[in-house]
Each structure stands twice: as C-alpha cells, then as structure tokens.
Amino acid sequence: MATYKEEAVVLRAYDLGEADRIISIITAGRGLRRAVAKGVKRTKSKFGARLEPFSHITAILYEGRNLDTVTQVEILHTHAAIRENYHKFLYGEAILEMVEKSLQENQVIPRLFDSLCTSLDALDGEVSKPALLLAAFELKVCALIGYHPHLDECIHCGKSVGRERASLDLLGGGIVCVRCSRGLSRSVDLSPETLDLMRRLLEAQMAAICTWDENPRLCREVLGTAFRFSESFLERPLKSGRVILQQLEEPPGGAGF
C-alpha cells in the first residue's frame, strides 16, 4: 500500500465510533473513493472542518485494502455559501447524490470531476434559477457516463422533432414522436417549450445557465424530467431530488426555484 495525493470533493461524511468519520469523495484521478478521517470529531482535530460535504480539497491519503486513510488536507474552496443557505443546500445535496450514485468504487469518468466543481462554484455564487442548474447537471452527467439523451429525432422512426409535442422514452433514452409514443410503458410527455429548454441546457455552460430566468412552471417540468431520466438510467432513486420537486409544488414563496 502507498500514499497518494489527489484533488477531491467531499460528497458525504458519516460517523465511525466516537472520534472518527468515514468520508466519500470523488477524486480527479481515481474516481470515487471512501476513506477514514481519524480523530476528526475531536475539537483539536487539525482538519475536521475541512472535510465537510461540498468542500473542494487537495488531500494526501494512505491507500488501504477496504478504506483509505486521510493524512493531510488542504482546502481549495469551502463552498460555504451552499452550506449556509437552506435552498442552495438542497440543490447541492442533489448534485452530490447524483455523483455518488453514478459511480462505482474507483470508477473514473472523464470530465465528471471538472463538471462537478464547475457546478458547485456556480451554485455557490449568484444563480437565478437553481432548478435549471440542477437539471443541466443531471442531464450532463448522464451524457458523460454514456446515456446522452437524444432530443432531435424520434429514436423509433427517425422523424425530426422540432417544436412539436413529443415524449421522452425513458427506456430508449430519447424522444419519440406522437405516433411512436403510443403504447410506451415508461415515458414523459414533453411540451415544445420543455423540449427546447432541455436542448439548451445540454449545450450551455453552467455559468451562463445561472443568469437564465425561465418561467417557474417550465423550470419544474424540466427538473422533473431530468430526474426521471436520471433515475431510469441509474436504476436507483434520487431522494434529494424528490424532496426538491415536492417543495417546488408548494405555493410561491415556499422553496424558490
């Protein structure tokens, strides 16, 4: 076994005994890892506060058979604004959950780490509609992993679908025209506006999306579609996303977009 140094983002942390904590991290070069931070819960711990979820760090770890061990941590970005704002925290949790549930241990997906850092940086700053940022992240992660949603032509007959009503075939991974959508077991009906926004989200940079101010109803529809698409691909529920969607159903002023 040997030590290694990696840039990483802390995804989750949970207690181990009275003083230690296990952290789940995504690293730039080694993918998803789990490690023990010994003594981190003690008040005199030298790096306890640096290993909170959302923290972007550089860490030195000792590679273990089942769990690595954190030996040194340097903070690069705390993303404190996400932890300190309830609504941002909800969206941030959904971003972290998507990453953790998308990867197997040690699996490295090119550009995923950079996409995560960019998205957290954007959420940490000024963002008009965090629902759009989250929807874009969900769709982009699916695309990076190999489940890119096909949104231009019907995946069954090849018909070009412009600004027409269509459905998203969750099993097929793309849109289908009205004629081909009959009898689909798992699909989502899409309005022309929702489909157009999904296309734009896939193409846009995260920083640009932060300034978009779309209709709240449209934001909710796009986010709900992105979550259903992601859950179908992962074959796992995304609990944080369900909490957000439930709150977005509340009257204006409840949770924000």
C-alpha positions in Angstrom: 0.0 0.0 0.0 1.2 3.6 -0.7 0.2 7.2 -0.2 -1.2 9.3 -2.9 -2.2 13.0 -3.4 -5.4 13.9 -5.1 -7.7 16.9 -5.7 -11.1 15.9 -4.5 -14.6 17.0 -3.5 -16.2 15.6 -0.3 -19.6 14.0 -1.2 -20.7 12.6 2.1 -19.5 12.1 5.7 -20.8 9.8 8.4 -19.6 8.9 11.9 -17.4 6.0 12.8 -17.2 5.4 16.5 -16.6 8.3 18.9 -13.9 10.2 17.2 -13.5 9.1 13.5 -15.5 9.7 10.4 -15.8 8.0 7.0 -15.9 10.3 4.0 -17.0 9.6 0.5 -15.1 11.6 -2.0 -14.7 12.0 -5.8 -11.1 12.5 -6.8 -9.8 14.0 -10.0 -7.7 11.0 -11.0 -9.0 8.0 -9.0 -12.8 8.4 -9.2 -15.0 7.6 -6.2 -13.1 6.7 -3.0 -14.0 6.1 0.6 -11.6 7.0 3.4 -11.4 7.2 7.2 -10.6 10.6 8.8 -9.2 9.6 12.2 -9.9 11.8 15.2 -11.8 14.3 13.0 -14.6 14.7 15.5 -12.2 15.9 18.3 -12.2 19.6 18.9 -8.4 19.7 18.4 -8.5 17.9 15.0 -6.2 19.6 12.5 -8.5 19.1 9.5 -12.0 18.3 10.8 -13.8 21.4 9.4 -12.0 20.8 6.0 -13.8 17.5 5.4 -17.4 18.7 5.2 -19.6 17.9 2.2 -19.1 20.3 -0.7 -15.5 21.0 0.3 -13.1 21.1 -2.7 -9.8 19.9 -1.3 -6.3 18.6 -2.0 -5.7 15.6 0.1 -3.0 13.1 0.9 -4.3 9.6 1.6 -2.9 6.3 2.6 -4.3 3.6 0.3 -6.0 0.7 2.3 -7.5 -2.6 1.4 -11.1 -1.5 2.1 -10.8 2.1 3.2 -8.2 4.7 2.6 -6.9 6.9 5.4 -6.8 10.7 5.2 -3.4 12.0 6.4 -3.4 15.6 5.2 -5.9 18.1 3.8 -5.6 21.5 2.1 -8.8 23.4 1.4 -9.2 24.9 -2.1 -12.8 26.0 -1.9 -15.2 25.6 1.1 -18.4 26.3 -0.9 -19.6 27.8 2.4 -22.5 29.7 0.7 -24.1 26.4 -0.2 -24.0 25.1 3.4 -25.2 28.4 4.8 -28.3 28.7 2.6 -31.1 26.2 3.0 -32.3 26.3 -0.6 -28.8 26.1 -2.1 -28.0 23.2 0.3 -31.0 21.2 -1.0 -29.8 21.6 -4.6 -26.2 20.9 -3.6 -27.2 17.7 -1.9 -28.9 16.6 -5.0 -25.8 17.3 -7.1 -23.6 15.3 -4.7 -26.1 12.4 -4.6 -26.2 12.2 -8.4 -22.4 11.9 -8.5 -22.1 9.3 -5.8 -24.9 7.1 -7.2 -23.5 7.4 -10.7 -20.1 5.9 -9.9 -18.7 2.5 -8.8 -15.7 2.5 -6.5 -12.6 3.7 -8.3 -14.5 4.4 -11.5 -13.2 7.4 -13.4 -15.5 9.2 -15.8 -13.6 11.8 -17.9 -14.7 15.4 -17.3 -17.1 14.4 -14.5 -14.9 15.9 -11.7 -14.5 19.2 -13.6 -18.2 19.3 -14.2 -18.9 18.9 -10.5 -16.5 21.6 -9.5 -17.9 24.0 -12.1 -21.5 23.3 -10.9 -20.7 23.8 -7.2 -18.8 27.0 -8.0 -21.9 28.2 -9.9 -24.3 27.3 -7.1 -22.0 28.9 -4.6 -22.4 32.3 -6.4 -25.4 34.1 -7.7 -27.9 31.9 -9.5 -31.3 33.0 -10.7 -32.9 29.5 -11.0 -31.0 26.7 -9.2 -33.6 24.2 -10.6 -32.2 24.9 -14.1 -28.6 24.4 -12.9 -29.5 21.1 -11.3 -31.5 19.9 -14.3 -28.5 20.7 -16.5 -26.1 18.9 -14.2 -28.3 15.8 -14.2 -28.6 15.7 -18.0 -24.9 16.4 -18.5 -23.8 13.7 -16.1 -26.0 11.1 -17.9 -24.4 12.2 -21.2 -20.8 11.9 -19.8 -21.5 8.4 -18.5 -22.8 7.3 -21.9 -26.6 7.8 -21.7 -26.8 11.0 -23.7 -30.5 11.9 -24.2 -31.3 12.0 -27.9 -33.6 15.1 -28.3 -33.7 15.9 -32.1 -35.1 12.9 -33.9 -37.6 10.2 -32.9 -35.5 7.2 -31.8 -38.0 4.8 -33.3 -38.8 6.2 -36.8 -36.2 8.8 -37.2 -38.6 11.7 -37.8 -37.2 15.1 -37.0 -38.9 16.6 -34.0 -38.7 20.4 -33.9 -41.1 22.5 -31.8 -43.7 19.7 -31.7 -45.2 17.8 -28.8 -43.3 14.7 -28.1 -42.5 12.1 -25.4 -39.3 11.1 -23.7 -38.8 7.3 -23.9 -37.1 6.6 -20.5 -36.0 3.1 -21.6 -34.9 4.1 -25.1 -33.0 7.2 -23.9 -34.6 9.7 -26.3 -37.6 11.5 -27.7 -40.3 9.8 -29.7 -42.9 11.4 -32.0 -46.6 11.4 -31.1 -47.3 8.4 -33.4 -44.5 6.3 -32.0 -45.3 7.2 -28.4 -48.4 5.1 -28.3 -48.0 2.1 -26.0 -44.8 3.1 -24.4 -44.5 1.7 -20.8 -42.2 4.4 -19.4 -42.3 7.8 -20.9 -42.7 11.5 -20.1 -44.8 13.8 -22.2 -42.9 16.9 -23.2 -44.3 20.3 -24.3 -42.3 22.0 -27.1 -41.1 24.6 -24.6 -39.8 21.9 -22.2 -38.0 20.0 -25.0 -36.4 23.2 -26.3 -35.1 24.1 -22.8 -33.6 20.6 -22.3 -31.7 21.0 -25.6 -30.4 24.4 -24.5 -29.4 23.1 -21.1 -27.3 20.4 -22.6 -25.4 22.8 -24.8 -25.0 25.7 -22.4 -22.1 26.5 -19.9 -23.1 26.4 -16.2 -22.1 30.0 -15.7 -24.5 31.1 -18.4 -27.4 29.0 -17.0 -27.0 30.9 -13.7 -28.3 34.0 -15.4 -31.4 32.4 -17.1 -34.8 33.4 -15.7 -37.3 31.0 -17.1 -40.9 30.5 -16.1 -41.2 28.6 -12.8 -43.6 26.1 -14.2 -41.2 25.3 -17.0 -38.2 25.0 -14.6 -40.2 22.5 -12.5 -41.2 20.5 -15.6 -37.6 20.3 -16.9 -36.2 19.4 -13.5 -38.8 16.7 -13.0 -38.0 15.3 -16.5 -34.2 15.3 -15.8 -34.7 13.4 -12.5 -36.9 10.8 -14.1 -34.4 10.3 -16.9 -31.5 10.0 -14.4 -33.3 7.6 -12.2 -34.3 5.4 -15.1 -30.7 5.3 -16.2 -29.2 4.7 -12.8 -32.0 2.3 -11.7 -31.8 4.0 -8.3 -33.9 6.6 -6.6 -32.5 10.1 -6.1 -34.0 11.0 -2.8 -32.7 14.6 -2.7 -34.3 15.4 -6.0 -37.7 14.1 -4.8 -37.5 16.5 -1.8 -36.9 19.4 -4.1 -39.6 18.5 -6.5 -42.1 18.2 -3.7 -41.1 21.7 -2.4 -41.4 23.2 -5.9 -45.1 22.1 -5.9 -45.7 24.4 -2.9 -47.3 27.8 -3.4 -44.9 30.7 -4.4 -42.6 31.6 -1.6 -42.3 28.1 -0.3 -39.0 26.9 -1.7 -37.9 29.1 -4.6 -36.5 28.0 -7.9 
